[in-house]
Amino acid sequence: MKAAIIVFSPTGNTLKVGQMLEKQLISRNFDVQLYNFTGNDMIFRNDNMKSFLRENIKEHDLLCIGSPVYAHHLHYNVKNIIKALPKPENGWARLAVPFVTYGAINSGVALHEAANLLKKSGRITILSMKINAFHCMTALPQINIKINEGMPGEEALPTIEELADKIVQFNYGVINKSKDITKKLNYQKLKNRMKAKIIFREKFWHNYLYPKLIFNHDLCQKCERCIDICPVNCIEMTDDGPILLDKPFCIHCVACILECQFNAINVNTNWTRLNNMLENAMNGRGPLVSNENPKSYVYS
């Protein structure tokens, strides 16, 4: 059997899960292609998703797609990838397994969104998985609380092994719509689904509400590490120093801030309020939380 694993991983968590899943499937005699499209110019600069997918993804029997959860949603760049998928024919599988990583607070409606989009593309979601991971925002030195530092790690392995076992056990000779688990992925309570739909409009927040990146050109040494690390290729170097492009949009993953050795990049925000919000969320309070349990899980 052949599996293709496609991931978008701004800070490496989703890629790590994809690599762990790849290893488990290979150990179970699957032929696996893992493709990480993070930071790919063909996708984020040239808007060439459909031809890119056709040219780079090999023939497969099962398609796995990994994404981080941003603002309770499947990341919109992953949504765009799913929308650009070729029809499930000519070596493109009809069976799909979406998986997400999230920073403990709320996995949101991401898996349900993925399954719905895969269904529109003509696919059947047979399994799905969420993995509790490091909250990338809390890596910033101004944040007092570190949420799930070091995760995913060995603690995620049993869940990933369970998914791999169920992939192997699936009866690929019987493929029909009754196998689709999209309805099971609508697991959030109504109030959490409504918050995701009405309040946490991910792309709108990214473009208009989130604090903007600030480049201190006096401190910048033009090493271009921020450009190399940016998962959506939205930073460009000028004679004065780095700037943000109007398109593609910054996704506020903070990877460039963490990468900069000269403290030349920051965000303009109220750190006290952000710390309080995150601390409340980790204690199960406030508008961000879902209090879901278990945090990591395989849906089948």
C-alpha positions as CSV (number, residue, x, y, z in Angstrom):
1,M,0.0,0.0,0.0
2,K,1.1,3.6,-0.7
3,A,0.4,6.6,1.4
4,A,1.1,10.3,0.8
5,I,1.4,12.6,3.8
6,I,1.2,16.3,3.1
7,V,1.9,18.8,5.9
8,F,2.0,22.5,6.6
9,S,4.0,23.1,9.7
10,P,5.0,26.7,10.5
11,T,6.9,25.9,13.7
12,G,7.6,22.2,13.1
13,N,5.0,20.5,15.4
14,T,2.9,19.2,12.5
15,L,5.9,18.1,10.5
16,K,7.2,16.1,13.6
17,V,3.8,14.3,13.8
18,G,3.9,13.6,10.1
19,Q,7.4,12.2,10.4
20,M,6.4,10.0,13.3
21,L,3.4,8.7,11.3
22,E,5.6,8.1,8.3
23,K,8.0,6.0,10.4
24,Q,5.1,4.0,11.9
25,L,3.6,3.3,8.4
26,I,6.9,2.3,6.9
27,S,7.4,-0.2,9.8
28,R,4.0,-1.7,8.7
29,N,5.2,-2.1,5.1
30,F,3.6,1.0,3.6
31,D,5.4,2.9,0.9
32,V,5.2,6.5,2.2
33,Q,5.9,9.9,0.6
34,L,6.0,12.8,3.1
35,Y,5.9,16.2,1.6
36,N,6.2,19.4,3.7
37,F,5.0,22.4,1.7
38,T,5.9,24.9,4.4
39,G,7.8,27.8,2.9
40,N,7.3,26.7,-0.7
41,D,7.6,29.5,-3.2
42,M,5.5,27.7,-5.8
43,I,2.6,27.8,-3.4
44,F,2.9,31.0,-1.4
45,R,4.5,33.3,-4.0
46,N,3.4,31.9,-7.4
47,D,-0.1,30.7,-6.4
48,N,0.4,27.6,-8.4
49,M,-1.1,24.9,-6.1
50,K,-2.9,22.7,-8.6
51,S,0.1,22.1,-10.9
52,F,2.4,21.9,-7.9
53,L,0.4,19.1,-6.4
54,R,0.1,17.2,-9.7
55,E,3.9,17.4,-10.3
56,N,5.1,16.6,-6.8
57,I,2.7,14.1,-5.1
58,K,3.2,10.5,-6.1
59,E,0.6,7.9,-6.8
60,H,-1.0,6.7,-3.5
61,D,-3.8,4.7,-2.0
62,L,-4.3,6.9,1.1
63,L,-3.9,10.7,1.5
64,C,-3.0,12.1,4.9
65,I,-3.1,15.8,5.4
66,G,-1.6,17.6,8.5
67,S,-2.2,21.1,9.7
68,P,-1.8,23.2,12.8
69,V,-4.9,24.7,14.4
70,Y,-5.0,28.5,14.2
71,A,-7.8,30.4,16.1
72,H,-9.9,27.2,16.4
73,H,-9.7,26.5,12.6
74,L,-7.9,24.4,10.1
75,H,-5.2,26.8,8.8
76,Y,-6.5,28.6,5.7
77,N,-3.4,27.7,3.7
78,V,-4.2,24.0,4.3
79,K,-7.8,24.7,3.3
80,N,-6.5,26.1,0.0
81,I,-4.4,23.0,-0.5
82,I,-7.4,20.7,0.0
83,K,-9.5,22.8,-2.4
84,A,-6.7,22.5,-5.0
85,L,-6.5,18.7,-4.8
86,P,-7.0,16.8,-8.1
87,K,-10.0,14.5,-8.3
88,P,-9.5,11.1,-6.7
89,E,-8.5,9.3,-9.8
90,N,-5.4,8.5,-11.9
91,G,-3.3,7.7,-8.8
92,W,-5.0,10.1,-6.4
93,A,-6.6,8.3,-3.5
94,R,-10.2,8.6,-2.6
95,L,-9.5,7.7,1.1
96,A,-8.2,10.5,3.4
97,V,-6.9,10.9,6.9
98,P,-6.7,14.5,8.2
99,F,-4.7,15.2,11.4
100,V,-4.0,18.4,13.4
101,T,-1.7,19.7,16.1
102,Y,-2.8,22.3,18.6
103,G,-1.5,24.0,21.7
104,A,-3.7,22.3,24.4
105,I,-6.3,25.1,24.6
106,N,-8.7,24.2,21.8
107,S,-8.6,22.0,18.7
108,G,-11.6,23.8,17.5
109,V,-13.5,22.8,14.4
110,A,-10.3,22.1,12.4
111,L,-10.8,18.3,11.8
112,H,-14.5,18.8,10.9
113,E,-13.5,21.5,8.4
114,A,-10.9,19.3,6.8
115,A,-13.3,16.4,6.4
116,N,-16.0,18.6,4.9
117,L,-13.5,20.0,2.3
118,L,-12.2,16.5,1.6
119,K,-15.7,15.3,1.0
120,K,-16.3,18.2,-1.5
121,S,-13.2,17.0,-3.3
122,G,-14.7,13.6,-3.7
123,R,-12.9,11.9,-0.9
124,I,-13.9,9.8,2.2
125,T,-12.4,10.6,5.6
126,I,-11.9,7.2,7.2
127,L,-9.8,8.2,10.2
128,S,-8.6,11.3,11.8
129,M,-6.3,12.4,14.7
130,K,-5.6,15.4,16.9
131,I,-2.3,15.8,18.8
132,N,-1.7,18.0,21.8
133,A,1.5,20.0,21.1
134,F,3.6,23.0,22.1
135,H,1.8,26.3,21.9
136,C,4.2,28.3,19.6
137,M,3.2,31.7,20.9
138,T,4.3,30.8,24.5
139,A,7.9,30.3,23.2
140,L,8.2,34.1,23.2
141,P,10.3,35.4,26.1
142,Q,7.6,37.9,27.1
143,I,5.2,35.0,27.8
144,N,5.3,33.7,31.4
145,I,3.7,30.4,30.8
146,K,5.1,27.7,28.5
147,I,2.3,25.5,27.2
148,N,3.3,21.9,26.4
149,E,7.0,22.7,26.0
150,G,8.8,19.9,24.2
151,M,5.6,18.4,22.8
152,P,4.9,16.5,20.7
153,G,7.3,13.8,21.8
154,E,7.2,10.3,23.1
155,E,3.9,11.0,24.8
156,A,2.3,11.3,21.3
157,L,3.6,8.0,20.1
158,P,0.8,5.7,21.4
159,T,-1.8,7.9,19.7
160,I,0.1,7.9,16.4
161,E,0.7,4.1,16.7
162,E,-3.0,3.6,17.2
163,L,-3.7,5.6,14.0
164,A,-1.1,3.6,12.0
165,D,-2.6,0.3,13.3
166,K,-6.1,1.4,12.2
167,I,-4.8,2.5,8.8
168,V,-3.3,-0.9,8.3
169,Q,-6.5,-2.7,9.5
170,F,-8.8,-0.8,7.3
171,N,-10.5,-2.9,4.6
172,Y,-9.4,-1.2,1.4
173,G,-11.4,-3.6,-0.6
174,V,-14.7,-2.1,0.6
175,I,-14.7,1.6,-0.1
176,N,-18.1,3.4,0.2
177,K,-19.6,6.5,1.8
178,S,-20.7,4.6,4.9
179,K,-17.1,4.6,6.0
180,D,-16.9,8.4,6.2
181,I,-16.5,9.7,9.7
182,T,-17.1,13.4,9.1
183,K,-20.0,13.6,11.5
184,K,-17.9,12.2,14.3
185,L,-15.5,15.1,13.8
186,N,-18.2,17.6,14.8
187,Y,-17.3,16.9,18.4
188,Q,-17.1,20.4,19.9
189,K,-20.0,21.6,22.0
190,L,-22.4,24.0,20.3
191,K,-21.1,27.1,22.1
192,N,-17.5,26.2,20.9
193,R,-18.7,25.7,17.3
194,M,-20.5,29.0,17.4
195,K,-17.4,30.8,18.8
196,A,-15.3,29.4,16.0
197,K,-17.9,30.4,13.4
198,I,-18.8,33.9,14.6
199,I,-15.8,35.2,16.6
200,F,-12.6,33.4,15.6
201,R,-12.5,34.1,11.9
202,E,-9.0,33.1,11.4
203,K,-8.0,34.9,8.1
204,F,-9.8,38.1,9.1
205,W,-8.0,38.1,12.5
206,H,-4.6,37.6,10.8
207,N,-5.2,40.4,8.3
208,Y,-6.8,43.0,10.5
209,L,-6.8,42.3,14.3
210,Y,-3.5,40.6,15.2
211,P,-0.6,42.8,16.2
212,K,1.8,43.5,13.3
213,L,5.4,42.5,13.2
214,I,7.9,45.2,14.0
215,F,11.3,45.2,12.4
216,N,14.0,47.2,14.1
217,H,16.3,48.0,11.2
218,D,18.9,49.5,13.6
219,L,19.4,46.1,15.2
220,C,19.0,44.1,12.0
221,Q,22.2,42.5,10.5
222,K,20.5,41.4,7.3
223,C,21.4,37.8,7.9
224,E,18.1,36.8,6.2
225,R,17.4,34.0,8.6
226,C,13.9,35.5,9.1
227,I,13.3,35.1,5.4
228,D,14.6,31.5,5.4
229,I,12.4,30.5,8.3
230,C,9.1,32.2,7.2
231,P,6.6,29.4,6.5
232,V,4.6,31.5,4.0
233,N,7.5,33.5,2.3
234,C,6.0,36.9,3.4
235,I,9.3,38.6,4.3
236,E,11.6,40.3,1.8
237,M,14.9,42.1,2.3
238,T,15.4,45.7,1.1
239,D,18.3,48.1,1.4
240,D,16.9,49.3,4.7
241,G,16.2,45.9,6.1
242,P,13.4,43.3,6.1
243,I,9.7,44.2,5.3
244,L,6.4,42.3,5.3
245,L,4.8,41.8,1.9
246,D,1.1,42.6,1.3
247,K,0.7,39.0,-0.1
248,P,1.1,36.4,1.1
249,F,-0.1,37.5,4.5
250,C,1.9,37.0,7.7
251,I,0.3,34.2,9.8
252,H,1.7,35.3,13.2
253,C,3.5,32.0,13.8
254,V,6.3,34.0,15.5
255,A,9.0,31.7,13.9
256,C,10.9,34.7,12.6
257,I,11.0,36.3,16.1
258,L,12.4,33.2,17.6
259,E,14.9,32.8,14.8
260,C,16.3,36.3,15.0
261,Q,19.6,36.3,17.0
262,F,19.7,40.1,17.2
263,N,16.3,40.8,18.7
264,A,15.4,42.9,15.6
265,I,11.8,41.5,15.3
266,N,8.9,41.8,17.7
267,V,5.2,42.4,17.8
268,N,3.4,45.4,19.3
269,T,0.9,44.0,21.8
270,N,-0.2,44.3,25.4
271,W,1.9,41.5,27.0
272,T,0.2,41.7,30.4
273,R,-3.2,41.1,28.8
274,L,-1.8,38.3,26.6
275,N,-0.2,36.6,29.6
276,N,-3.4,36.8,31.6
277,M,-5.5,35.4,28.7
278,L,-3.1,32.4,28.1
279,E,-2.9,31.7,31.9
280,N,-6.7,31.7,32.2
281,A,-7.0,29.5,29.2
282,M,-4.6,26.9,30.6
283,N,-6.8,26.9,33.8
284,G,-9.9,26.3,31.8
285,R,-11.3,29.8,31.9
286,G,-12.1,32.4,29.3
287,P,-13.4,32.5,25.7
288,L,-10.5,30.5,24.2
289,V,-10.9,27.1,25.9
290,S,-12.9,24.0,25.0
291,N,-11.8,21.9,28.0
292,E,-11.8,18.9,25.7
293,N,-10.7,15.5,27.0
294,P,-8.7,13.6,25.9
295,K,-6.3,16.1,24.4
296,S,-4.9,13.7,21.8
297,Y,-7.2,11.2,20.1
298,V,-7.8,9.0,17.1
299,Y,-11.3,9.3,15.5
300,S,-12.4,6.1,13.7
